[in-house]
Amino acid sequence: MKKILIVLLVACFLASFGYSARAAQNYELKIQTSLATSSMYYKTLERFKKNLEDLSAGQIKVELLAEGAVVKGFEIFEAVSENIINGGMSWTHWASGKHPAGVLFSAPVGGLGLGLDQISVLSWMWDGDGLKFLNEYYQQMVKVNLRAYPVLPMGPECFGWFHKKYTSFEEINKLTFRAPPGVPTEVFKAMGMPVVSMPGGEIIPAAQRGAIDAAEWIAPGEDLPMGFAEVWKHYYLQGLHQAISIGDVYINNDWYNKLPKNLQVAIEVAMKACLADQLLANVSVNSKALEVMVRDKGVIIEETPNDYYGRFMKATQTVLQKYMKDPFFKKVYDSEVAWAKLTVPFQVRANGLYYRIGKTAMDEGIVTDYKK
């Protein structure tokens, strides 16, 4: 009897030791971004890193890397899939060359001409079918072994930087304009606007030699350190080409699936926290940068001409129609159309309320455009 008890005690000890060893196992998540370390979005990911390490009680250690640290920006999808790095950050529309439906997720140009705003698209992602389709896009259409989390909302991206005030579509449409590649450029061209694409570092030199008249980049928080206010003084905030712009974080599927359930949950919670964090940071960081532009750089905030909206949204529909022959593209598009019909009637009134409150305060001089 005594021998049996000893054997049972040893077995229990070994089982307990084995469980403790498994519980104490550590995992490393190496995330290469497509961002410079100075980016406001990189700083959000630094907070994500801390949150995930804390939520996992230190079992997940996160290494965050800047653009180009291991692979080039457009190589991130494959690098994560092949476990060269087991995490990455990029934008789904960067994969549109592999399958055009990418633009429907991270940069549905002009609100797809349907009136969708960024919050509505994020709602479709997390509360509708968007996240399911996003991962189907990567795993089945692009053929990469990763899971995607849309957690870095960057919109609305500004229309851009100009040399003077314009009041009509006809005036703006004659300008040689730096625009992002892909579907946004297709839409501008469908409107008859002469557009060119180039990396961010080439924009100011191109403007200085007269190769472009105007340019867009992202939003005040990212545009200020780029130095655009030294070249142009008229800043149009209401951009249609990427009114919705959402960055993703990617994790290698095999690595994720080997994690214990509690660590998988920690990742999911940290991702949702990252999304909320970025939404809040967008307001504070962009507002502070815009204040500096106006007060210290002499920038004038302009209104995008009213007749530009309808023209752009119609051109968006024209461009998107040519991709409808692809079954997956159409499936995703139809899902977003249904979500627009559900959410736009509510969102336009909710957004309109906040606009009227703010506009009234500005009209009465209670709040100004950062003027001293």
Helices and strands as residue ranges (DSSP letters): H 2-23, E 27-32, H 40-55, E 60-65, G 73-75, H 76-81, E 87-90, G 92-95, G 100-102, H 103-106, G 109-113, H 118-127, H 130-136, I 137-142, E 146-153, E 160-162, H 169-172, E 177-178, H 183-190, E 195-196, G 200-202, H 203-208, E 214-215, H 220-226, G 228-230, E 234-236, E 246-252, H 253-257, H 261-297, E 300-302, H 306-321, H 327-363
